[in-house]
Amino acid sequence: MFSLEWTDGARDVFTRYGDGVVRNVCFYRDTRGGEWMLRGFAGSFGLSNAANGNAMVYDMTIAGCRQSMLADLCCR
């Protein structure tokens, strides 16, 4: 479980509910009921929500993301 606090003060808590087929993938639900796939890469991670098309990348610049295994999340 982890939480993200947005600059506007909103906060979401993400709770793990499943594992992916590979080691760096797992699945989370947020406090609003959204379901997210988390993919880790080199200490950073990306979250994607298939239902609404949202994606976010944590602890990585856009330039770094575009050259990483998370490029599909940051190039939308």
Residue pairs with C-beta under 8 A, 6 or more apart in sequence:
1 13
1 14
1 15
1 16
2 13
2 14
3 11
3 12
3 13
3 14
4 11
4 12
4 14
4 58
5 11
6 12
12 30
12 31
12 32
13 30
13 31
14 28
14 29
14 30
14 36
14 38
14 47
15 28
15 29
15 30
16 26
16 27
16 28
17 27
17 28
17 29
18 26
18 27
19 25
19 26
19 27
20 26
20 27
20 37
20 39
24 39
24 40
24 41
25 37
25 38
25 39
25 40
26 37
26 38
27 35
27 36
27 37
27 38
28 35
28 36
28 37
28 38
28 47
29 35
29 36
30 36
34 49
34 51
34 52
35 49
35 50
35 51
36 47
36 48
36 49
37 47
37 48
37 49
37 50
38 45
38 46
38 47
39 45
39 46
39 48
39 69
39 70
39 73
41 60
41 68
41 69
41 70
42 68
43 59
44 57
44 58
44 59
44 60
44 64
44 65
44 68
44 70
45 57
45 58
45 59
45 70
46 55
46 56
46 57
46 58
46 65
46 70
46 73
46 74
47 55
47 56
47 57
47 58
48 54
48 55
48 73
49 55
53 76
55 73
55 74
55 76
56 73
57 65
57 70
57 73
57 74
60 68
60 70
60 74
62 74
65 71
65 73
65 74
65 75
66 74
66 75
